[in-house]
Amino acid sequence: MPNGHIIVADDDAAIRTVLNQALSRAGYEVRTTSNCSTLWRWVAQGEGDLVITDVMMPDENVFDLLPRIKRVRPELPIIVMSAQNTFMTAIRASERGAYEYLPKPFDLKELIAIVGRALSRPRGTPAPGAGPENEDIPLVGRSPAMQEIYRALARLMPTDLTVMITGESGTGKELVARALHDYGRRRTGPFVPVNMAAIPRDLIESELFGHEKGAFTGALSRSAGRFEQAEGGTLFLDEIGDMPMEAQTRLLRVLQQGEYTTVGGRVPIKTNVRIIAATNKDLRVSIQQGIFREDLFFRLNVVPLRLPALRERSEDVPDLIRHFFVLVEREGLTRKTLDADAMERLKRYRWPGNVRELENLVRRLAALYPQETITGPVIEAELDTLPLAQPSANGNGAARKNANGASDSETLSGAVERHLADYFSGYRDTLPPPGLYHRILREIEGPLIGAALAATRGNQIRAAELLGVNRNTLRKKVRDLDLQVFRTSR
C-alpha cells in the first residue's frame, strides 16, 4: 500500500527514471514531470504529499515558483536538488521554504530517508523569512565537506541556537558566524565580533560586560561592553579557548540566566543576544587541563560545527582562486588566470594556513606579476618562499628548511608521522590494539613536560605557566608519567 504520493520534477529524464524506480520500490506513488508549469498545475490542484524538484527547469527557475507553492500549499514539503552546489543555493532553498536541499549528485538512500522524515513530520512548521538577496557569496566551495556546512547553516538560519564553530586557523570561522547572522532572524541587529586572544586578560571582563565609573583605576566614566553593543543581534566570541576562568564564570551566568552585571555594577542587566563561539583548540583537552569550564563548554556546544581544513577539500581550490581574483579586481588589481600546471600544484599543496593563506597568495600574484597567465614554475617559486612550505609537489625538490634551519623531515610532526608509519607497518593484516591515542600521547607528553621542567630548573609553577596548563594538572602528569624532577642551581 503506498505511503504517500510524490511529485518529481526534473528536466533530466535519467534522474526522473532513477527517482521513480527508487521511490516506487520504497512504497510511494510517484508522478514525474520535466517542467515547472506542470508541477505548478498539479500542486495547485492539490496533488502530491511531497515534491522533489530540480532548481533549473526549462521554463522557470524553481526558486521563483516556490513562493507561489507555499502560498497555496504552505505545509507541502519540498525537497530541492541542484547541481549548482553553492552556499547561496542552500540558503535560497531554505529562505523560500524548502524542507531540505540536496546537492547533485545525491545519495539515493539519504534521499529516501529524507522523504520518510518529511512525510512523518508534524505539520504547520513555519517557513523561514526571506533574507538578503546579496549575490556576494560569503562561503565558496562545492566539495562534499562544504555541502554539509551549507546544509547545516540553512537549517540553523531560522533559529537562535548557540553554535560552536571549530576548525584550524584560516578556515573561515568568522565568515561562517557572519553568514549565520546576515541570513538569520537577527540580521537587522548588530554583529559584534570579539577576539579573546587579542584582549589583555585583565580587561576581558570589562570588554565583554562593560564597567561603571570608578570600577578600577583608569575607569573615568561608564563604558558599554560588547554584550550591550550586541543587544538584539549576535555576539561572536572568537578564540573562546583563550578566555580566562573568571570571565568564563561570568559568561556561564549569562547563558544560564540571560543577565549580567557590569564590572563594578550591582544591578543585573537582562540581555537578548545570540552567542556564536569559535576556537581552533580542542576544548576537551583544555577541560582536562583545568583551564576551561566543562559546564560552559556544554552551554556553548549546543550545535557543534566543524570547518574542514583546505587540504581536506582541495577540489575547492580552483573556485576559491577565481573568487579571490574577482575580489582583488574590485580593489583595482589585475585579475590573472592560472594554467593547468599551476592549478594542479596549488591543489596538491597542503595549505597549513588554509583559506587565508590561499587568499594572501592570490593577492600577491595579482600585485607582483605582470603576466596575465600564471604558470607552474611561478607557483613553485612562491610556495618555496612560504615559511611552512611543503616538499616539492612533483616530488623532485629537496626538503625545504623551516624557521630553525631544519628540514621538514626533522620537525616534530614529521617525526611523529614516520613513527606512526613504522608502527602501523607491523600490523599489515590487522589493527593495533586499542588505546593508541593515549599511548602516543604519553610518549609525547613525557619528553615535553621533562623539557619544560628542565628549562625552569624543576620549578613546577613556572613549568605550568610555560606549558599553559594548571599547576595541579602538571603535578598529576608528573606523578602519572613517573617523571623525576631535579632542581638545579645556576
C-alpha positions as CSV (number, residue, x, y, z in Angstrom):
1,M,0.0,0.0,0.0
2,P,1.5,3.4,-1.0
3,N,3.0,5.5,1.8
4,G,2.3,8.8,0.0
5,H,2.1,10.5,-3.4
6,I,5.4,12.1,-4.5
7,I,5.8,14.5,-7.5
8,V,9.3,14.5,-9.1
9,A,10.2,17.5,-11.3
10,D,13.5,17.4,-13.2
11,D,14.3,18.1,-16.9
12,D,16.8,15.2,-16.9
13,A,15.0,12.0,-18.0
14,A,17.6,9.7,-16.4
15,I,17.1,11.3,-13.0
16,R,13.3,11.1,-13.3
17,T,13.6,7.4,-14.1
18,V,16.0,6.7,-11.2
19,L,13.9,8.5,-8.7
20,N,10.7,6.9,-10.0
21,Q,12.1,3.4,-9.6
22,A,13.7,4.0,-6.2
23,L,10.7,5.7,-4.7
24,S,8.3,3.2,-6.1
25,R,10.3,0.4,-4.6
26,A,10.1,2.2,-1.3
27,G,6.3,2.0,-1.5
28,Y,5.5,5.5,-2.7
29,E,3.2,6.5,-5.6
30,V,5.3,8.7,-8.0
31,R,4.3,11.1,-10.7
32,T,7.1,12.9,-12.8
33,T,7.3,16.0,-15.0
34,S,10.1,17.8,-16.8
35,N,8.8,21.4,-16.4
36,C,7.6,23.9,-13.8
37,S,4.2,24.6,-15.5
38,T,3.0,21.0,-15.0
39,L,4.4,20.9,-11.5
40,W,2.5,24.1,-10.6
41,R,-0.7,22.8,-12.1
42,W,-0.5,19.5,-10.2
43,V,0.3,21.3,-6.9
44,A,-2.4,23.9,-7.4
45,Q,-4.9,21.1,-8.0
46,G,-4.0,19.6,-4.6
47,E,-2.0,16.6,-5.9
48,G,1.1,15.2,-4.1
49,D,2.1,14.8,-0.5
50,L,5.7,15.8,-1.2
51,V,7.6,17.4,-4.1
52,I,11.2,16.6,-5.2
53,T,12.4,19.2,-7.7
54,D,15.5,20.4,-9.5
55,V,16.2,24.2,-9.4
56,M,17.0,24.9,-13.1
57,M,14.0,23.9,-15.3
58,P,13.4,24.7,-19.0
59,D,10.5,27.1,-18.4
60,E,11.2,28.6,-14.9
61,N,13.6,28.7,-12.0
62,V,12.0,26.7,-9.2
63,F,13.1,29.4,-6.7
64,D,10.6,31.7,-8.4
65,L,7.9,29.1,-8.2
66,L,8.4,28.1,-4.5
67,P,6.8,31.2,-3.0
68,R,3.6,30.6,-5.1
69,I,3.5,27.0,-4.0
70,K,4.0,27.9,-0.3
71,R,1.1,30.4,-0.6
72,V,-1.4,27.8,-1.8
73,R,0.1,24.7,-0.1
74,P,2.1,26.1,3.0
75,E,2.5,22.6,4.6
76,L,3.6,20.8,1.4
77,P,7.2,19.6,2.0
78,I,9.6,20.4,-0.9
79,I,13.0,18.8,-1.4
80,V,15.2,20.9,-3.7
81,M,18.0,19.4,-5.7
82,S,20.7,21.3,-7.6
83,A,24.0,20.8,-9.5
84,Q,24.8,24.5,-8.6
85,N,26.2,23.5,-5.3
86,T,26.9,26.9,-3.7
87,F,26.2,28.4,-0.3
88,M,23.6,30.7,-1.8
89,T,21.7,27.8,-3.4
90,A,21.3,26.2,0.1
91,I,20.3,29.5,1.6
92,R,17.7,30.3,-1.1
93,A,16.2,26.9,-0.7
94,S,15.8,27.5,3.0
95,E,14.5,31.1,2.6
96,R,11.9,30.0,0.1
97,G,10.5,27.3,2.4
98,A,12.1,24.2,1.1
99,Y,12.1,21.3,3.6
100,E,15.6,20.2,2.5
101,Y,18.3,20.9,0.0
102,L,20.4,18.2,-1.7
103,P,23.4,18.8,-3.9
104,K,23.8,16.7,-7.1
105,P,24.9,14.0,-7.3
106,F,23.0,12.8,-4.3
107,D,22.8,9.6,-2.4
108,L,19.5,7.6,-3.0
109,K,19.5,6.1,0.5
110,E,19.8,9.6,2.0
111,L,17.0,10.9,-0.2
112,I,14.7,8.1,0.7
113,A,15.4,8.8,4.4
114,I,14.7,12.5,4.0
115,V,11.4,11.7,2.2
116,G,10.4,9.5,5.1
117,R,11.2,12.2,7.7
118,A,9.4,14.9,5.7
119,L,6.2,12.8,5.4
120,S,6.2,11.9,9.1
121,R,7.0,15.4,10.4
122,P,4.4,17.5,12.3
123,R,2.5,19.9,10.1
124,G,2.4,23.6,10.5
125,T,6.1,24.3,10.8
126,P,6.6,28.0,9.7
127,A,8.9,28.6,6.8
128,P,11.9,31.0,7.5
129,G,11.6,34.6,6.3
130,A,13.4,35.9,3.3
131,G,16.9,37.0,3.8
132,P,19.2,39.4,1.9
133,E,19.5,38.9,-1.8
134,N,23.2,39.6,-1.8
135,E,25.0,37.9,-4.6
136,D,28.3,38.2,-2.9
137,I,28.8,34.6,-1.8
138,P,30.4,34.6,1.7
139,L,31.4,31.0,1.5
140,V,32.9,29.2,-1.5
141,G,33.3,25.6,-2.4
142,R,31.4,22.7,-4.0
143,S,33.1,19.8,-2.2
144,P,31.0,17.3,-0.1
145,A,32.5,18.7,3.1
146,M,31.3,22.2,2.2
147,Q,27.9,21.0,1.1
148,E,27.4,19.6,4.6
149,I,28.3,23.0,6.0
150,Y,25.8,24.7,3.7
151,R,23.0,22.4,4.7
152,A,23.8,22.8,8.4
153,L,23.8,26.6,8.0
154,A,20.5,26.6,6.1
155,R,18.9,24.6,9.0
156,L,20.3,27.0,11.6
157,M,19.3,30.3,9.9
158,P,15.8,30.4,11.4
159,T,17.0,29.6,14.9
160,D,18.7,31.3,17.8
161,L,20.6,28.3,18.9
162,T,24.1,28.8,20.3
163,V,26.7,27.5,17.9
164,M,30.3,26.4,18.5
165,I,32.5,26.6,15.4
166,T,35.7,24.7,15.4
167,G,38.5,24.5,12.9
168,E,42.1,25.4,12.2
169,S,43.2,29.0,11.9
170,G,42.3,30.4,8.5
171,T,39.4,28.1,7.7
172,G,36.8,30.9,7.8
173,K,35.2,30.7,11.2
174,E,34.2,34.3,11.3
175,L,32.8,34.1,7.8
176,V,30.5,31.3,8.9
177,A,29.5,33.3,12.0
178,R,28.7,36.3,9.9
179,A,26.7,34.2,7.5
180,L,24.6,32.8,10.4
181,H,23.9,36.4,11.4
182,D,23.4,38.0,8.0
183,Y,21.0,35.4,6.8
184,G,19.4,34.6,10.1
185,R,16.5,36.0,12.1
186,R,18.7,38.6,13.8
187,R,20.1,40.1,10.6
188,T,18.6,43.5,11.4
189,G,20.6,43.7,14.7
190,P,24.3,44.3,15.2
191,F,27.0,41.7,14.6
192,V,29.7,42.2,17.2
193,P,32.9,40.1,17.0
194,V,35.3,39.8,19.9
195,N,38.7,38.0,19.7
196,M,39.6,36.7,23.1
197,A,43.2,36.2,22.2
198,A,43.6,39.9,21.2
199,I,42.4,41.4,24.5
200,P,44.6,41.6,27.7
201,R,43.3,39.0,30.1
202,D,42.7,41.5,32.9
203,L,40.5,43.6,30.6
204,I,38.3,40.9,29.1
205,E,35.5,41.1,31.7
206,S,35.3,44.9,31.2
207,E,35.4,44.5,27.4
208,L,32.5,42.0,27.4
209,F,30.3,43.3,30.2
210,G,31.3,46.9,30.4
211,H,32.2,48.8,33.6
212,E,31.0,51.6,35.8
213,K,32.8,54.8,36.6
214,G,35.4,54.2,39.3
215,A,35.2,50.4,38.9
216,F,39.0,50.3,38.7
217,T,42.0,52.6,38.2
218,G,41.5,54.5,35.0
219,A,37.7,53.9,34.7
220,L,36.9,57.6,34.4
221,S,33.4,57.0,33.0
222,R,30.9,54.3,32.4
223,S,31.7,52.1,29.4
224,A,29.3,49.8,27.5
225,G,30.5,46.3,27.0
226,R,30.2,44.1,23.9
227,F,27.1,42.4,25.3
228,E,25.3,45.8,25.4
229,Q,26.6,46.7,21.9
230,A,25.3,43.4,20.5
231,E,21.8,43.7,22.1
232,G,19.2,42.3,19.7
233,G,21.9,40.8,17.5
234,T,24.8,38.4,17.5
235,L,27.9,38.3,19.7
236,F,30.7,36.3,18.1
237,L,33.3,35.1,20.7
238,D,36.3,34.1,18.7
239,E,39.2,32.1,20.2
240,I,36.9,31.3,23.2
241,G,39.6,28.9,24.4
242,D,41.7,31.9,25.5
243,M,39.0,33.3,27.8
244,P,40.3,33.4,31.4
245,M,38.4,31.4,34.1
246,E,36.9,34.4,35.8
247,A,35.3,35.6,32.6
248,Q,34.2,32.1,31.8
249,T,32.2,32.1,35.1
250,R,30.5,35.4,34.2
251,L,29.7,34.2,30.7
252,L,28.2,31.0,32.1
253,R,25.8,33.1,34.2
254,V,24.7,35.0,31.1
255,L,24.0,31.7,29.3
256,Q,22.1,30.3,32.3
257,Q,20.1,33.3,33.4
258,G,20.1,35.7,30.5
259,E,21.6,38.5,32.5
260,Y,24.9,40.0,33.6
261,T,26.3,42.8,35.7
262,T,28.9,45.3,34.6
263,V,32.3,45.4,36.3
264,G,31.7,47.5,39.4
265,G,27.9,47.3,38.9
266,R,25.3,45.7,41.2
267,V,22.1,45.8,39.1
268,P,21.6,42.8,36.8
269,I,21.1,43.7,33.2
270,K,18.8,41.5,31.0
271,T,20.3,40.6,27.6
272,N,18.9,39.4,24.3
273,V,21.9,38.3,22.4
274,R,22.7,35.2,20.3
275,I,26.1,33.7,21.1
276,I,28.3,32.1,18.5
277,A,31.7,30.9,19.7
278,A,34.7,29.7,17.8
279,T,38.1,28.1,18.6
280,N,41.0,26.4,16.9
281,K,41.7,24.4,20.1
282,D,40.4,21.1,21.3
283,L,38.4,22.4,24.3
284,R,38.0,18.9,25.7
285,V,41.8,18.9,26.2
286,S,41.5,22.3,27.8
287,I,38.9,20.9,30.2
288,Q,41.2,18.1,31.2
289,Q,44.0,20.6,31.8
290,G,41.7,22.6,34.1
291,I,41.8,25.8,32.0
292,F,38.3,25.6,30.6
293,R,35.0,25.0,32.4
294,E,33.2,21.9,31.4
295,D,29.7,23.3,32.2
296,L,30.5,26.3,29.9
297,F,31.6,24.0,27.1
298,F,28.3,22.2,27.2
299,R,26.4,25.5,27.2
300,L,28.3,26.8,24.2
301,N,28.5,23.5,22.3
302,V,24.7,23.3,21.6
303,V,25.3,23.0,17.9
304,P,28.9,22.0,17.0
305,L,30.0,23.0,13.5
306,R,33.5,21.8,12.4
307,L,35.0,23.6,9.4
308,P,37.2,21.4,7.2
309,A,40.8,22.3,6.6
310,L,41.6,23.3,3.0
311,R,43.7,20.2,2.5
312,E,40.5,18.2,3.2
313,R,38.7,19.9,0.3
314,S,41.4,20.5,-2.3
315,E,38.8,20.3,-5.1
316,D,37.6,23.7,-3.9
317,V,40.9,25.4,-4.6
318,P,40.0,26.5,-8.2
319,D,36.7,28.0,-7.1
320,L,38.4,29.8,-4.3
321,I,41.1,31.2,-6.5
322,R,38.6,32.5,-9.0
323,H,36.6,34.1,-6.2
324,F,39.6,35.8,-4.7
325,F,40.7,37.1,-8.2
326,V,37.3,38.7,-8.5
327,L,37.8,40.4,-5.2
328,V,41.2,41.8,-6.0
329,E,40.0,43.0,-9.3
330,R,37.4,45.1,-7.5
331,E,40.3,46.6,-5.5
332,G,42.0,47.8,-8.6
333,L,44.4,44.9,-9.2
334,T,44.6,42.9,-12.4
335,R,42.8,39.5,-12.5
336,K,45.0,36.6,-13.5
337,T,44.4,33.2,-14.8
338,L,46.4,30.0,-13.9
339,D,47.5,27.4,-16.4
340,A,46.8,23.7,-15.7
341,D,50.2,23.0,-14.2
342,A,49.9,26.0,-11.7
343,M,46.4,25.0,-10.6
344,E,47.5,21.4,-10.1
345,R,50.4,22.4,-7.9
346,L,48.1,24.5,-5.8
347,K,45.6,21.7,-5.4
348,R,48.4,19.4,-4.2
349,Y,49.8,21.9,-1.7
350,R,48.8,21.2,1.9
351,W,47.9,24.8,2.9
352,P,48.9,24.9,6.6
353,G,47.4,28.4,6.7
354,N,44.2,27.2,5.0
355,V,41.9,29.6,3.0
356,R,43.5,32.7,4.5
357,E,46.9,31.6,3.1
358,L,45.4,30.9,-0.3
359,E,43.8,34.4,-0.4
360,N,47.1,36.0,0.5
361,L,48.8,34.1,-2.3
362,V,46.2,35.2,-4.8
363,R,46.7,38.9,-3.8
364,R,50.4,38.5,-4.1
365,L,50.1,37.0,-7.6
366,A,47.8,39.9,-8.7
367,A,50.0,42.6,-7.3
368,L,53.5,41.4,-8.2
369,Y,53.3,39.5,-11.5
370,P,52.8,41.4,-14.8
371,Q,51.9,38.4,-16.9
372,E,48.2,37.6,-17.4
373,T,48.7,33.8,-17.0
374,I,50.4,32.4,-14.0
375,T,52.5,29.2,-14.7
376,G,53.6,26.3,-12.6
377,P,57.2,27.5,-12.1
378,V,55.9,30.8,-10.7
379,I,53.7,28.9,-8.2
380,E,56.6,26.7,-7.3
381,A,58.8,29.7,-6.6
382,E,56.0,31.3,-4.5
383,L,55.5,28.2,-2.4
384,D,59.3,27.9,-1.9
385,T,59.1,31.3,-0.1
386,L,56.5,30.2,2.4
387,P,57.8,29.5,6.0
388,L,55.7,26.3,6.2
389,A,56.2,25.2,2.6
390,Q,55.9,21.5,1.9
391,P,58.2,19.4,-0.1
392,S,58.0,20.0,-3.9
393,A,54.7,18.9,-5.3
394,N,56.4,17.0,-8.1
395,G,58.5,15.1,-5.6
396,N,61.8,16.2,-7.2
397,G,62.6,19.1,-4.9
398,A,64.8,18.9,-1.9
399,A,63.2,19.1,1.5
400,R,62.7,22.8,2.4
401,K,64.1,24.4,5.6
402,N,61.9,25.6,8.5
403,A,62.5,28.7,10.5
404,N,65.1,27.0,12.6
405,G,67.1,25.8,9.6
406,A,65.9,22.2,10.0
407,S,64.3,20.3,7.1
408,D,60.7,19.3,7.2
409,S,61.7,15.7,7.8
410,E,63.3,16.8,11.1
411,T,60.2,18.6,12.5
412,L,58.2,17.0,15.3
413,S,55.1,16.4,13.1
414,G,57.4,14.7,10.5
415,A,59.0,12.5,13.2
416,V,55.5,11.5,14.6
417,E,54.3,10.7,11.1
418,R,57.3,8.4,10.4
419,H,56.9,6.8,13.9
420,L,53.3,6.0,13.2
421,A,54.0,4.7,9.7
422,D,56.6,2.4,11.1
423,Y,54.2,1.4,13.9
424,F,51.3,0.6,11.6
425,S,53.6,-1.3,9.2
426,G,53.9,-4.0,11.8
427,Y,50.2,-4.6,11.6
428,R,49.6,-5.3,7.9
429,D,46.8,-7.8,8.3
430,T,45.1,-6.3,11.4
431,L,44.8,-3.2,13.5
432,P,47.0,-2.4,16.5
433,P,45.5,-3.0,20.0
434,P,43.1,-0.3,21.3
435,G,44.4,2.7,23.2
436,L,46.7,4.1,20.5
437,Y,45.8,7.7,21.2
438,H,46.8,7.5,24.9
439,R,49.9,5.5,24.2
440,I,51.2,8.1,21.6
441,L,50.1,11.0,23.8
442,R,52.1,9.5,26.7
443,E,55.2,9.2,24.6
444,I,55.0,12.9,23.6
445,E,53.9,14.3,27.0
446,G,56.8,12.8,28.9
447,P,59.6,14.5,26.9
448,L,57.6,17.7,26.6
449,I,57.0,18.1,30.4
450,G,60.5,16.9,31.1
451,A,61.9,19.6,28.8
452,A,59.7,22.3,30.4
453,L,60.9,21.2,33.9
454,A,64.5,21.2,32.8
455,A,64.1,24.7,31.3
456,T,62.6,26.0,34.6
457,R,65.1,24.1,36.7
458,G,62.4,22.0,38.3
459,N,60.1,24.9,39.2
460,Q,56.7,23.4,38.6
461,I,54.8,26.7,38.9
462,R,56.9,28.2,36.1
463,A,56.8,25.0,34.1
464,A,53.0,25.0,34.3
465,E,52.9,28.6,33.1
466,L,55.3,27.7,30.3
467,L,53.1,24.8,29.2
468,G,49.9,26.7,29.7
469,V,48.4,24.2,32.0
470,N,47.0,24.2,35.5
471,R,49.7,23.6,38.2
472,N,47.6,20.7,39.7
473,T,47.3,19.2,36.3
474,L,51.1,19.4,35.8
475,R,51.7,17.7,39.2
476,K,49.3,14.9,38.3
477,K,51.1,14.4,34.9
478,V,54.5,14.3,36.7
479,R,53.1,11.6,39.0
480,D,51.3,9.6,36.4
481,L,54.2,9.7,34.0
482,D,56.6,8.9,36.8
483,L,58.9,11.8,35.9
484,Q,62.0,12.6,38.0
485,V,62.1,16.2,39.0
486,F,65.5,17.6,39.9
487,R,66.2,21.2,40.9
488,T,69.5,22.6,39.6
489,S,71.3,25.7,40.6
490,R,72.9,28.2,38.2
